[in-house]
Amino acid sequence: MKRGFRVAYLNGTNTPEELKDKGYWGMAYNQAKFLKEGKEYVAKTKDLGLTTFAWTVNKPENMQALLELGVDYIITDYPK
């Protein structure tokens, strides 16, 4: 991976450890992955220094749940 770029992995198939080992800056996974795996998964990911993005979050109750899990960024179709 080239230095100077921040790259987040999108597919959702790699573990946080694999992403860290491969040099990724973060993970941009479907919200369902974070909601399924829970707070410990998000904390472990962040402990490894990875940034977390959840997509595509359009329901307020899912936004709240992801915020409570500690996800760094939420991607939505409805930013207001």
Secondary structure, DSSP 4 states (H G I P E B T S, - for coil): --TT---EE-SS-S-HHHHHHHT-SEEEEEHHHHHHH-HHHHHHHHHTT-EEEEE---SHHHHHHHHHHT-SEE--S---
